[in-house]
Amino acid sequence: MKITDSLLKQMINEELLRVIIEEPTGIIREEDIDITETSQEHKTSLAIESFQRLYRHLDPDTRFFFTRWLEKALIRNLSVDQAIELTSKITSASKGNIEPKQPNKK
């Protein structure tokens, strides 16, 4: 018996099981996976595409003010580690511009 791609996909979909561990009791259950449910990656890509479509349709003034607002909102939500990383990159870049390397220095 030759297994075609469609038959193989059908067999895999029939055999897929999702294991769910119920937290308080620790009981393990198996349920069929809903293959019609879209994945998180697919939902994310759809959201990005719709946002890009909306952003392209904005006029330049609205785009400018939206970008400014988005920058401020993102900066407010930075974690401490992200802020430290960002400031260290800015500091090293500005230090490199102030004191350029001198490769011929002896």
N, C-alpha and C positions, 0 to 999 in steps of 0.2 A: 504494500500500500504506500503510495507516494503522498507525502504530506505537503500540501500547498501552503502558501503564506496565510491565506484567509482561514484555512482549517487550523493552522497552528495558533493564530490569534484567537480563534473561537475556543480552542482547547485551553489556552492560558486564561482567558477571561472566565471560563467555567470553573477553573481550579483555584482562582485567586481567593484568598481568605484574608480578612483583617483581624488581627488579634487585639482584643480590647481587655485591658486589665482594670478591673473595678478597684478604685483606690481604697475605700475603707475595708473591704473584705479580702482583697487580693485574689479574687476569683478571676480566672482567665476564660473569656468567651471568644468564640469565633463567629464572625458575621460575614456575609457576602459583601464584597466591595461594590459600590454603585459606580459602574463604569461610565454612566452618563454624567456624573458629577465632574465639573471642570476643575483642573488643577490650579493651585495657587499661582504657579508661573504663568498659566494662560490668563488668569484674571488680572495679574499684574501687567502683562504685556498689553491687554485690552485697555487697561486704565491709562497706561503710558501713551498708547496710540490716540486715545480720545483727548487726552490733555494736550498732546502735540498738535492735534487738529484744531482745538480751541485756541491755543496760543498763536498759531499761524493766522487765524482770522481776526486777531486783535489789531486795532490801529496802533501806530507807533507810540503815541502818547500813553495810551493805556498799557501797552507793553512795558514802557519805561517805568511807570509807577508801580505796576504789578511786580516787576523784577526787583525794584527797591524794597517793596513790602516783603517779598519772599526772602530776600537776603537778610532783612532784619529778623524775620520769624525764624529762619534757620539758625542764625547766630544766637538767638535767645534760647534755643533748644539744644545747644551744644553741651556735651558732657565735659567734665573736667579734663579727661584724657584727650578728647578731641581739641579742646581749647589749648592745652599745653602743646600738642603736636602742631597746631596751626601757628601759634606764636613762635615756636622754635624755628619753623620754616621761614617765617617772615623775618625773624631776627638774623638768621644765617644768610638769607638773601640780601638783606640790607647791609650786613657786615661785609659780604663779598663785593658789593657795589662800592662801599666806602674804601675798603682796603683790597684792591685787586692783587692777584698773585703776581710776583715778580720772578719769573722762571730763570732769569739771568743773574740773579743775586748770588754773590759768593760769600 
